[in-house]
Amino acid sequence: MGRYYNGDIEGKFWVAVQSSDAADQFGCPGMIPNYLEYYYDEDNIPAVKAGIKKIRDRLDYDKVHGFFEGQGSRWYNQDDLVNAGITDEEVSDYADLILGKKILKCLYATRHCRFTAEL
């Protein structure tokens, strides 16, 4: 069973890789009822950019992005990651980077970004 986020941006958290509060690292903590609620506005753009930069600085982006671009919609397993030299931490960072980029794209397009994330 997957956990989703929806609102101004939508997606599914990566199973066993990405936590529901992954968006906290981009400068706006979620509010906890039965889900996390996020609201970003254009004042959050510097924090979102900083979160993205922090991930990019520690991630071998070309290696990880190349792996997932090559996988297409195919499932991967731990052996695939080991053979590609990709750690679980890198997969988590890559998933979080995609989320951060969605938030930033939404902010540039509409000057705000609101979504909820299932716990």
C-alpha positions as YAML, in Angstrom:
chain: A
units: angstrom
residues:
- id: 1
  name: MET
  ca: [0.00, 0.00, 0.00]
- id: 2
  name: GLY
  ca: [1.46, 3.33, -1.01]
- id: 3
  name: ARG
  ca: [1.21, 6.72, 0.63]
- id: 4
  name: TYR
  ca: [0.26, 9.67, -1.52]
- id: 5
  name: TYR
  ca: [0.51, 13.43, -1.41]
- id: 6
  name: ASN
  ca: [-1.97, 15.61, -3.20]
- id: 7
  name: GLY
  ca: [-3.02, 19.22, -3.59]
- id: 8
  name: ASP
  ca: [-1.21, 21.69, -5.85]
- id: 9
  name: ILE
  ca: [1.32, 18.92, -6.49]
- id: 10
  name: GLU
  ca: [0.57, 15.21, -6.49]
- id: 11
  name: GLY
  ca: [2.55, 12.04, -6.28]
- id: 12
  name: LYS
  ca: [3.28, 8.86, -4.42]
- id: 13
  name: PHE
  ca: [6.01, 8.50, -1.84]
- id: 14
  name: TRP
  ca: [8.56, 5.85, -2.73]
- id: 15
  name: VAL
  ca: [7.71, 2.69, -0.78]
- id: 16
  name: ALA
  ca: [10.23, 1.79, 1.96]
- id: 17
  name: VAL
  ca: [12.45, 4.64, 0.79]
- id: 18
  name: GLN
  ca: [10.78, 7.98, 1.42]
- id: 19
  name: SER
  ca: [9.14, 9.20, 4.60]
- id: 20
  name: SER
  ca: [5.85, 11.10, 4.64]
- id: 21
  name: ASP
  ca: [7.62, 14.11, 6.14]
- id: 22
  name: ALA
  ca: [10.22, 14.32, 3.36]
- id: 23
  name: ALA
  ca: [8.99, 17.82, 2.45]
- id: 24
  name: ASP
  ca: [10.01, 19.12, 5.93]
- id: 25
  name: GLN
  ca: [13.59, 19.53, 4.65]
- id: 26
  name: PHE
  ca: [12.50, 22.23, 2.23]
- id: 27
  name: GLY
  ca: [11.74, 24.81, 4.93]
- id: 28
  name: CYS
  ca: [8.13, 24.22, 5.90]
- id: 29
  name: PRO
  ca: [7.21, 21.61, 8.52]
- id: 30
  name: GLY
  ca: [4.05, 19.57, 8.04]
- id: 31
  name: MET
  ca: [1.17, 19.75, 10.51]
- id: 32
  name: ILE
  ca: [0.15, 16.42, 11.99]
- id: 33
  name: PRO
  ca: [-3.46, 15.27, 12.22]
- id: 34
  name: ASN
  ca: [-3.81, 11.96, 10.26]
- id: 35
  name: TYR
  ca: [-1.80, 13.44, 7.45]
- id: 36
  name: LEU
  ca: [0.80, 16.16, 7.00]
- id: 37
  name: GLU
  ca: [-0.44, 19.40, 5.53]
- id: 38
  name: TYR
  ca: [2.02, 21.63, 3.66]
- id: 39
  name: TYR
  ca: [1.66, 25.17, 2.46]
- id: 40
  name: TYR
  ca: [4.50, 26.96, 0.70]
- id: 41
  name: ASP
  ca: [4.42, 30.43, -0.79]
- id: 42
  name: GLU
  ca: [6.94, 32.42, -2.76]
- id: 43
  name: ASP
  ca: [8.70, 33.43, 0.47]
- id: 44
  name: ASN
  ca: [9.71, 29.75, 0.83]
- id: 45
  name: ILE
  ca: [11.54, 29.64, -2.52]
- id: 46
  name: PRO
  ca: [14.99, 30.29, -0.96]
- id: 47
  name: ALA
  ca: [14.47, 27.45, 1.57]
- id: 48
  name: VAL
  ca: [13.24, 25.07, -1.12]
- id: 49
  name: LYS
  ca: [16.26, 25.93, -3.29]
- id: 50
  name: ALA
  ca: [18.56, 25.43, -0.29]
- id: 51
  name: GLY
  ca: [17.02, 22.00, 0.41]
- id: 52
  name: ILE
  ca: [17.45, 21.00, -3.23]
- id: 53
  name: LYS
  ca: [21.06, 22.22, -3.25]
- id: 54
  name: LYS
  ca: [21.87, 20.32, -0.06]
- id: 55
  name: ILE
  ca: [20.63, 17.10, -1.63]
- id: 56
  name: ARG
  ca: [22.39, 17.77, -4.97]
- id: 57
  name: ASP
  ca: [25.68, 18.47, -3.15]
- id: 58
  name: ARG
  ca: [25.68, 15.04, -1.48]
- id: 59
  name: LEU
  ca: [24.15, 13.03, -4.32]
- id: 60
  name: ASP
  ca: [25.94, 11.60, -7.36]
- id: 61
  name: TYR
  ca: [23.02, 12.82, -9.45]
- id: 62
  name: ASP
  ca: [24.21, 11.59, -12.85]
- id: 63
  name: LYS
  ca: [24.71, 8.03, -11.57]
- id: 64
  name: VAL
  ca: [21.37, 7.79, -9.77]
- id: 65
  name: HIS
  ca: [19.35, 9.70, -12.35]
- id: 66
  name: GLY
  ca: [20.88, 7.60, -15.14]
- id: 67
  name: PHE
  ca: [19.89, 4.42, -13.32]
- id: 68
  name: PHE
  ca: [16.27, 5.46, -12.85]
- id: 69
  name: GLU
  ca: [15.96, 6.96, -16.32]
- id: 70
  name: GLY
  ca: [17.22, 3.64, -17.73]
- id: 71
  name: GLN
  ca: [14.81, 1.65, -15.57]
- id: 72
  name: GLY
  ca: [11.79, 3.37, -17.06]
- id: 73
  name: SER
  ca: [8.70, 1.94, -15.43]
- id: 74
  name: ARG
  ca: [10.47, -1.35, -14.63]
- id: 75
  name: TRP
  ca: [10.72, -2.41, -11.01]
- id: 76
  name: TYR
  ca: [14.17, -2.59, -9.48]
- id: 77
  name: ASN
  ca: [15.47, -4.64, -6.59]
- id: 78
  name: GLN
  ca: [18.33, -4.43, -4.13]
- id: 79
  name: ASP
  ca: [20.62, -6.43, -6.42]
- id: 80
  name: ASP
  ca: [20.02, -3.91, -9.23]
- id: 81
  name: LEU
  ca: [21.02, -1.10, -6.88]
- id: 82
  name: VAL
  ca: [24.12, -2.94, -5.65]
- id: 83
  name: ASN
  ca: [25.21, -3.68, -9.22]
- id: 84
  name: ALA
  ca: [24.79, 0.00, -10.10]
- id: 85
  name: GLY
  ca: [26.70, 1.10, -6.98]
- id: 86
  name: ILE
  ca: [23.70, 2.97, -5.59]
- id: 87
  name: THR
  ca: [22.98, 3.03, -1.86]
- id: 88
  name: ASP
  ca: [19.57, 3.13, -0.18]
- id: 89
  name: GLU
  ca: [20.46, 6.62, 1.06]
- id: 90
  name: GLU
  ca: [21.05, 7.78, -2.52]
- id: 91
  name: VAL
  ca: [17.67, 6.38, -3.59]
- id: 92
  name: SER
  ca: [16.01, 8.24, -0.71]
- id: 93
  name: ASP
  ca: [17.84, 11.46, -1.59]
- id: 94
  name: TYR
  ca: [16.85, 11.11, -5.25]
- id: 95
  name: ALA
  ca: [13.18, 10.60, -4.34]
- id: 96
  name: ASP
  ca: [13.33, 13.65, -2.05]
- id: 97
  name: LEU
  ca: [15.02, 15.69, -4.79]
- id: 98
  name: ILE
  ca: [12.13, 14.93, -7.16]
- id: 99
  name: LEU
  ca: [9.68, 16.11, -4.49]
- id: 100
  name: GLY
  ca: [11.66, 19.32, -3.90]
- id: 101
  name: LYS
  ca: [11.72, 20.04, -7.63]
- id: 102
  name: LYS
  ca: [7.93, 19.54, -7.84]
- id: 103
  name: ILE
  ca: [7.46, 22.01, -4.98]
- id: 104
  name: LEU
  ca: [9.74, 24.58, -6.62]
- id: 105
  name: LYS
  ca: [8.09, 24.18, -10.04]
- id: 106
  name: CYS
  ca: [4.68, 24.69, -8.43]
- id: 107
  name: LEU
  ca: [5.91, 27.83, -6.62]
- id: 108
  name: TYR
  ca: [7.26, 29.31, -9.85]
- id: 109
  name: ALA
  ca: [4.02, 28.50, -11.68]
- id: 110
  name: THR
  ca: [1.48, 29.67, -9.10]
- id: 111
  name: ARG
  ca: [3.44, 31.46, -6.29]
- id: 112
  name: HIS
  ca: [2.07, 28.95, -3.76]
- id: 113
  name: CYS
  ca: [2.06, 25.20, -3.26]
- id: 114
  name: ARG
  ca: [-0.34, 23.38, -0.96]
- id: 115
  name: PHE
  ca: [-0.59, 19.63, -0.49]
- id: 116
  name: THR
  ca: [-1.32, 16.95, 2.07]
- id: 117
  name: ALA
  ca: [0.76, 13.85, 2.66]
- id: 118
  name: GLU
  ca: [-0.59, 10.61, 4.04]
- id: 119
  name: LEU
  ca: [1.12, 9.27, 7.15]
...
